[in-house]
Amino acid sequence: MDNNTNPNANSQPAQGTNPNPPAAQPLPTVQQAPTAQPLPTVPTAPTAQPVGYAPSQYPAPPSYAPANYAPASYAPTQYAAPQYAPVPTQYAAQGQATQGQAQAPMQPGYANVPQQPVGPQYQKIDKRILNACRHKSELRWYWFLVILNFLIIVGAVCYFFYAMDENQEYVDNVYTAYSEYVEDTMSGETADSSDDQKADNQKDDTEKDDEESTDSMDNLSEKINDMPESIEYLAMILFLLVAIPFIVSYAYAQYRSMSIQITEKTYPEIYAIVQEYSQKLGLKKVPKVYMIQGNGVLNAFSSFIPFKQYIELYADLVEVAYREHHDMDTLRFIIAHEMGHIYYKHATMHYYYSMLVSQTIPILGSTASRAREYSCDRLAQLLSGSDGIDAMMSLTAGIHLYKQVDKQDYINHTTEVKGLFVFCYNLVCDHPVTSKRVIALADPQRRSGKLY
Ligand SMILES: [Zn+2]
């Protein structure tokens, strides 16, 4: 309907002269206003299906478990409850319109207010189901490290006060050495300016003063370096407490400024995935996602700055979806894994602070980290509907070749990777060795992967 059409536009009299004025014509009657037509109704939204990547498009993955890990299927009963189907809402029609379908015609007389596009809406998954994905040892390890962290800090403070005499002596020595240094420096400057007429003597005095100043500087450095352990420990903890916000903000600035932010317009398919998972996890904000060029490195991670979390995807990983194999399944799993870290608050400032010192202890910190990774793998299966095996294969064989790997053969061979040195290597890794991860992924009936 053209809003500018005027039904009387063609009824104008012809132009020209007429010597005989025409007889008075009756005034034209005002035409009856057309009966108001009912406004076209907005087409009823069909049952909303997420465009492109509806979980329903991902049937339950087949069983890849080796003989020793023989689950019947990938759909564990405890994960059967979540409703993946998006819930249609009053925004569903608008959400579909943003995906390229026809919008309802704008009505004449109505303010032409641009409609805010709203994507498909997804129902939040029950919290108990989300928490059931956690590795059975994750929280145990977390609280162990939190308590250990607390004890270490309290111990460092107690040690500081216990060694107070030694610390006081250290402070006195440093202060004395500093005073001597300042005194020598000042006397040198005074000598330089007070005796202009005795040039020869001045040269000798200056050299002598420089030597004294250097000696006192060396003495001060020596005294400072002779720091007692109790001060060292406390200083390190205080430094971390103060410096961490600056360090993570600096890292974020680096990643952000060197990355491409994924938005509704830039890689909208990826943005839609992040939106979908945010809704399913009940996150208040959709985390920012950036893509960075990694020179062939296959990686993705979630991280934080104060009051904000974000995800970084390496471009080579994204290629599995856009260039190599159009494998959006694998990318969905990887994003879901990182969203898992955000949901479980692994990538938050307070989580980091709660294990500030204890997580740096070898083996203890890495074991807790491995438990977290298993949790996020399981949650990623739930969110993405993907088994995650392909994602592991892409990280192992590389994005160009992983589709040539025989999946079942790959899984079978993971069970053969064992032994003392595998155990030792796994023990110090922040992520479980891939063979153990694959075994856990291939067996969804097993709640938790093997930490050791
Ligand atoms: Zn992870």
Boltz pocket constraint, residues with backbone or C-beta under 6 A from the ligand:
constraints:
  - pocket:
      binder: B
      contacts: [[A, 300], [A, 337], [A, 341], [A, 372], [A, 373], [A, 376]]
      max_distance: 6.0
